[in-house]
Structures are given as C-alpha cells and as structure tokens.
Amino acid sequence: MNKRGLKILVVDDEQDYCNVMKVILEANGHMVTVSTSGAGALAILNEKTYDLVVTDLMMPEIDGKQLLLEIKEHFPGTEVIVLTAFGSIENAVNAMREGAYSYVTKGADPAELLREISKLHKMLKLKQENQLLKEKVNQYDAMLESESPAFGNMLSIAKKAANSDTNILLLGESGVGKEVIARFVHENSPRIGKTFMDLNCHAIAETVLQSELFGHEKGSFTGAINRRIGRIEAADSGTLFLDEIGDIPLSMQAKLLKAIETKRIYRMGSNEEIEVDFRLVTATNKNLAEEIEVGRFREDFYYRLSTIVINIPPLRERKEDIPLLIDYFFKRSQNEMKKPISKIENSVMDFLMSYHYPGNVRELKNIIERLVVLSEDGIVQQESFPIPTYRKKIERSSAPDLVEEKDLKEIRKETEAIYIEEILKKYNYNMTKTAEVLGITRRQLFNKIAEYGLGK
C-alpha cells in the first residue's frame, strides 16, 4: 500500500453526504471517488480498481447489500464497509456475514469510520508484505564463508555499505553471485525483515519493463485487466535490486532517475503520485564507462546509481573457496534431490578442483547439480559428466604428459563452447533464457551456436 492511503469509493444516494465524506477522507490522506447509486458504483468498479468501498446500506434500486454481493463476486480484491442507520444493526451484521469488512453507524462521529479504515489499511499492507515474503521464501540460500582475502574484503565493504541507505552498484562477471551479494546487503541493513524485491532488466520490452517497475492501473493498456503493483512500490520500506541495469533503454533510465531522485512514482495509466521509500542496489556485468561513451547509458544515471561501487571477484581469483563451494553445492544438491552421495571418484574431484570456471560460481553449481542427478548408487563417476568435452578434460588432467598444446585463443573458444552448451541444455534450449544467463543478445547467441556447431 502507498503512503497516501487507500483508494476508496464512497456510495450514498445523498450527494451532500458523499461530498462531506470525500472531504473528510481526503483530509486523512486517502484517494476518494463518489457515486450516488449502486449501479453507478459498479460501473466505476468496472473501470478502475479500489481498495475499499464505503456504502450506505439503504439505497433505492441496488441497495448496499446487493452491491456488497456484486463486489464480492466480481471484485474480490475490494473490501467493503457498510454504513447503517441506528437501529438497523442486525442488517449490518448480516452484511458482515456476506463478506463486509466492517460496519459503521451512519451519522456517528467520523472518527469511528476513520479508525476502521486505518485498521483495514494496516491489514492490507501486512497481507501484501506476507504475500511478497511467501514468494521469496527459501530463495536466499547462499554460502558466503570464504578463505579468499579478495572475497572477504568485498564482503566487508558490502557489510559496511549495508548500514547506510546509499545506492550500491555491484560489478562482476556473469555467474559471480551479484544477487547473492545484493541479498547480503539487505540482510545486513536496517531494512532486514522488510521486502527484498528483485528484477532482472535484461531483454524485457520497454512497455513490459515500465509495468514491472512502476505498475499499472486497470485499462491502462490492452490486456491490463487488473491493477498491478510495480516492483518499486512493492519494495517500499525494503530493498529494490535491479540486475542487468546496463541493459535498460535510455528512456527508461530517465524515468528511473526521476523516481530515484524524488522517491515518487506514478503507475501507468494514473496521475496519482505515490511516495516510496526503498534502498536501491543495482548490478551489471557491462563496462558502464564504455556504455556511456557510446551513448547507451546516461552519465547522470550512472552517478546516481554508483554512490558505492562493489566489485565481486570472479571464482578464478578466489580459488581458496573452491573446496568450500564444492562441499556446499554437493550437500545442497543431495538434500534437494534426495540422492545421497557416498563416493566421488578422484578424477572427478581433481577436475572440479583444477578447472578454471569461466561461468564462475553459477557454472560450478550447475556442474555439481548434474553430477548428483547422473550419479548411480551414490557414486559420482567420471562418466557422470554430461558433456564429453568435460570428460576429455578430466582424462587430460589425469595424464599431463599427453596434454595437447594449443594457443590461448583456441582454449578460450573451446571453454566458451562447453559453457554455452551447458547453459543451453540446462534451460532446454530456451534461447531467451540462455542469452539472459550468458549476458549476451539472442543474435549473439545464435552466432555463437553457428560458430561452434552447437545444437541438440
């Protein structure tokens, strides 16, 4: 819910009463529309989404009870408070049995209605937060224990930065764990316990991206059949993590810059200002200085994002952590897949310890998951490697005198081909998802597939 209160529709056949209620509710921060009939209220609800309908119980034609039934059937996300005359309490109680949130005696002190609305506001906010927490449960699962001075120093910087509310930009190669560090920042900040809302901005159409970030009102574009709360609004009081920030269009950079500076947003299709309070963490594997140079990234946007810049070292620069990560991912995969491992062949372990992991921690995790899936009788064998080229590398590492001499360019190509094929298979040859994981465009991915002769 936003800080300006609820979106309320007041329904009463007396225009003067509607006008008074509008003044009172708006003075308390709510956004109010009025209608003098049940039919008019239903027409308004068909056009826009409301958090609450405050309706008189006794009205001609469509009375408050019938309106309540229509709302509960067709607009289940909208709560209802009924207004009842003194002496008609029984009718109000019956209305609550039909799904009304509460009832208030009409003509009583307006403070009574404001108290009920305040309780509803808190309930809806808590409901939204709980839903977001449910969606995120078990997603923060990472191994941050480290023997690496470089990684330890990076974590120290991240922990210090977490105590402030300054914007943080995470830099690092694909697969190094930028989202893990963003969550680490959140969990070590004063906003712990609040929402951590994330969005990968890569390869999202601009209109979709705007809806994802800012939300939209019902009817704001074709297919917008309900109001949608955007990621920025959902991150209110918490942390907003935008991954692949270097991929968003220039026009969207301008909108985001304004939202970051003012801490105010507008949903698509609405001119109602919403105040938001969020901590921003962004990440990219691109060289933003080069992007600025060629005009693909706004310099003012960069400076706003990069109050604190944290570089996450690639796995090849923290080899001390490879044994810890191997142990962690084997235990995690065994638990998730319910496949206990009793033995890992020496040649497999030697390869895992010596391989240089161009895909970083993500590649190590993927390899181990596949090893556990393909293990038999609790034994991880050399044959468990899903791609023959990996097995060839194991064989060569077991027989150093037979190492084939190649230049670095050829080795890099060979390694790249292996990793691309791994990711393709992981996502069942979904080109969009594979390109997103690799941090390249679909066209670049197709070119790589053709160059290396990859395929099903």
N, C-alpha and C positions, 0 to 999 in steps of 0.2 A: 504494500500500500504506500502511497506517496504522502509527503508531509502536509499537503494541503487538505487532507481529509478524504472523505468518501464522496463518490459520485451518487447523488440522491435525486430520486424522482418523487415529488410530493403530489398526491392525488386527493382532491376535495372538490365537491361541486360548488363551494363558495369561493369565488375568485379572491375576495378580500382576505380570507383565511390563508389561501395559497400564498398571496403576496407577503403577508406577515411572516409565515413560516420560512419563506425564501430569504427574507432579510435576516431573521434570527440564525438560520443555519449557515448562511454565507458569512456572517459575522464570526462564526466559530470555525471558519476555515474549510467548509465543505463546498462542493460544486453542485448547484441546485437547478433542476428544471421542474416546472409545474404543469399540471394538467387538471382540467375541471371535469373530467369524465373517465370512467373505466376504459371505454373504447379508445379514447384519445391516448390514455396511458399505454395501452397495448400497441398502438401504432408507433409511439415513441420508442418503446422497448424493441420493436422490430428493426428500428434504425440504429440504435445505439445501445451499448452495454452499461448497466448501472449496478452499483454495489448494493443499493438499498432502495426500496420503495416504501414510503410512508403514506398510508392510505386511510381515509375515513372508512368506517365500516358501513355506514348508512348512506347510500347514494342511489339515485334513480337508475333504471336500466341495469347496467352492470354494477352490482354493489361490491363492497370491499371483499366479501367472502368469495364471490365468483372471480374477482380479479386475482385474489390470492391463489385460487386453484389453477387459473390460467398461467400465472407466473411460475408456480411450482412445476407445472407440466412442460412448459415451453422455454422457460428461462431459469433453470435450476441453480445457476450460479448467483442469482439475485436474492437477497434476503428481504423480508417484509416485516414492517412494524405496523400494527393496526391502531387506529385512533377510535376510541369508543366513548360514547356519552356515558355520564354517570348513571348507573342503574342498568347498564347493558353489559356488565362484566361477564355474564355467562356466555354471551355471544363471542366476546373476545377470547375467552378460554377455549371455546370450540374452534376458533380460528387458529389458535396455537396448536391444537391437535391436528389441524390440517397443514401445519408446517410453518406458521408465522414464527418469527424470531421472538417477538415480544408484543405487548400491547401497552398503550398509554392512555389515560383518561383525557379526552378532548376538553380543552379549556383549563386544564390544570397548569401549574407552574411549568413554563417551558424547560426549566432545569431538569425535570423528570425525563423528558424526551431526550435531552442532550446527554444525560447520564447513560440511557440505554444505547444511544448511538455510539458513545465513547466506548462502552463495553464491547459492542459489535466490532468497532474499528480495531480494537486490540485483538479480538478473537480472529478476525480475518487476517491480520498481519501475522499472527502466530501460525495460523493454518498455512499461509503461503510459505513462511520460513520452514515449517515442518516438511512440506512437500519438497522444497528445494533440498533439504537435508537428506530426505529419503532418496532422491535422485542421485545424490553424491555419495551415499554411504558405501563404504569399502573401496572407494576409488583412491583414497590416499594410502597407498601401500608402497613404501619405498625403503631401500637400505641406504642409509646415509652415514653409516660407520665407515671411517676411512683411515688408511695408513699413509695417504698421499699428502705431503706438505702443500702442494698446489691446490688440491681439492679442499683440504682443511682450511686454508687461508680464505678460499672463496666462501665457504660456509660461515666463517667468522664475520666476513664483510656482510653477508646476507642477513645474519642474525642481528648485527648492529643496525643495519638499514631497516629491519623489520620494526624496530621500536619507534620509528618516525612514521609520518604519513606521506613522505616524499614519493614521487613516482620513480619506479625502478625499471630499467631496461636490461633484459637478460640477453647476452650474446653467446652463441655457441653453435657448433655444427649440428646437423640433423642427428637425432638419437642420443644426445648427451644428457637429456633429462631436464629440459628447461621447465616443463610443467611441474616436475617434482620439486624444483627449487622455488618456483612460484608458490606452491602449497606450503613449503617450508617457511617462506616469508610470512604467509598468512597465519600459520600455526604458532609463530613466534611473535606475533604482533598483538597489540591491544584489541584487535578485532577478532581474535580467536573465539570460536563459538558462534560467530556470525556467518553469513553465507560466503562461500568461495564460488564465484561464478566464472566459468571459462568459456572461451570461444576461439576456435581456430579459423582465422580470417582467410586462409588460402583457398583460392578457386571458388569463391562464393560470388554469385552475381550481385551487382550493386544494390538492386532493389531488395533482394533477399537479405543482404548484409545489413541494410538500413533497418529492416523489420526486426532482424535478430538483435541488433544493438539497441534500437530506440523503441521497439514495439509498434503496434498499430491499433487503430480503432476499427470496429466492425464497419465494413463497407468502404474502407479507405482505398482498396484496390480489388480487382477481380479475384475472388477466392478468399477474401478476408471476411469469413462468416462470423467470426467472434473477435472480441478484443484480445490482443496478445500483449503480455508484459515483456518488454525487452530485457536483454541481459544487463544493461546499465541500471535500469530501475530495480531489477531483481537483486542487484549487488548492493543496494542501499544499506549502509551501516557495515558492509563487509568489504570484500576484495574482488576486483574485476581483473581477470587475467586474459589478455588478448595475445594469442600466439600467432606467429607469422604476420606481425604487424607491417612488415615491409611489403606485403602483397596487396594492401587495400588501395583502392583508386584515390586519386588526388582529391576529387570532390568529397569523398567520404572522410578523407583526412581533415578537410576544413570543418566538416560538421563535428567530428570528434574533438578537434582542437577547441572549438567553442564550448562543447559540453564539459571538457576537462577544465577549462578556464572559469566557466560560470557555475559549474555544478548544477546546471539546469538543462532539462531536455523537453522535447515535445514528441509525443507519439505521432506516427504517420497518420494523417487524416484528422489531426486535432490541433487547435491553437491554445490548448490549456497547458500552461507551464508546470513542470513537475520538478521539485527540488530533489536532488540526490546527493548522498554523501558516501563516496566509495574511495577505496585505496586502489590505485592503478598500477598493475605490473604488466609489462609487455615483453615480447620476445621475438627474436628473428635470427635466422642463420645467414641473412644477407649482409653485405657491406653497405650500410646506410650512407656512408660518405660518398660512395660511388653512385648510389641511387639518387642522392641529392644533386650530384654533379651532372647527371644526365637528365635531370628534371622529373624523375619519377617519385621523388619523396620531398615533402615540404621541409625546408630548413627550420622554420619556426615550430613545426610539429615535432621534429626531432629533438629540439632543445627542451620542449615541454615534457617529452617522454623520458629524457635521459638525465634527470637530476642526479641519479646514481646509476652507474653502468657496472654490471657484474658480468665478467667473462667466465664461462663454465669450461673447464679444461676438457679436451677430448680424452677418451679412455686410454689412448696410446701414451698420454702424458701423465697417467696415474696408474701405471702397471702394478704398483703395490696393492691396488684394490681389486685386481682381477681374481685372486683366490677367494676373497670375501664375497664378491659378486657371484662367482660360480656356485659357492656353497649356498648363498641366499636364494638364487634362482632355482637350483635343484630342489631345495626344501619347499619353496613356494609351489613349484610345478607339481611335485609329488602330492602335496596337500590338495591342490585344486583339482587334479586329475584322478586322485585316489589310486595312484600307481606307485607303490614303494620301490625304491631303488636300493639294491643290496651291493651292487658292484659296478664300477666304471672302469673299463679297460684302460690300461696305462697309455696306450697310443692316443686314445680319445682325450684323456686328461692332459697329456703333453701338448696336443694340438690346441686345446682350449687355453692353456697357459701361455703358449707362444704366439698365437695368432694376433694380428695387429688390429683387427676390428675397425674397418673403415666406417661401419654403420654404428660404432660406439656401443653404449650400454644397450640400446634397443636391439642391435644385432646379436649381442651375447645372449640376451633374454630369449630372442626368437630361436636361436640355435638350441639352447637348453630345453625349451619347451618341446621342440621337435624330437630331441633325443629321448625325452621322457615318453612322449607319445609312441615312438617307434621302438622303445625298449621291449625286450621279451624276457619273461621270467625274472624280472627285477635286475636284469643286466643290460648296461649300456655298452654296445659294441661298436666297433669301427663301422660296421655295416649299417648302423642306425643313422648315420649321416644321410640326409635326404637327397643331397646333390653329389653326384660322382666326383665333381671337381674338388669338393671338400675332402673326400676320401683320398684323392690323389695327393692333396697337400699333406695329409696325415702320413701317407706312405713315404713321401719325400722327406718329411721331417724325421721319420724313423730311420731313413737311410741317407745321411748327409753327404756321403761320398758320391751319391747319384744325383745330387741337386742339379737341375738343368739351369744353365746360365742364360739370363735374359736381362734386357735393359729395363730401367725403372718404368719407362713409359708403357712397355708391354705388360709388366707386372701390375701396374695400376689399372690398365684396361681389363686384365683378367679378373682382378679382385672386384672391380666395379660390376662386371658381368655376373659374377657369382652373387653379389649382394642384390642386384636388381632382380635376378631370377628368384632369390629367396623371398623378397617382398611381393613379387607378382604371385607366387604360389600361396603365400600367407593370406592374401586378400582375394584369392580365387580369380586372378587376372582382372580384377577391377581396376581399370586404368586411372580413373579419377582418384581413387583412394591411394593407389600406388604412387602416383605423381605427387600427391599431397605428402605422403610419408618421406619420399625422396627429396622433397623441396624443389621440384622442377615442374615445368608445364607439361601438359599432356602431349603436346607436339614434341617436346624434347624427349619425353619417354618413348614415344613411337620411333623417333630417330635412333635412340639407344637400342631398342629391341631389334630394329632392322640392322644396325651396325654389328651387333653381337650375335645375330641369328638366334635370338631367344624366342620362345613360344611354348605352347602347351605340348 
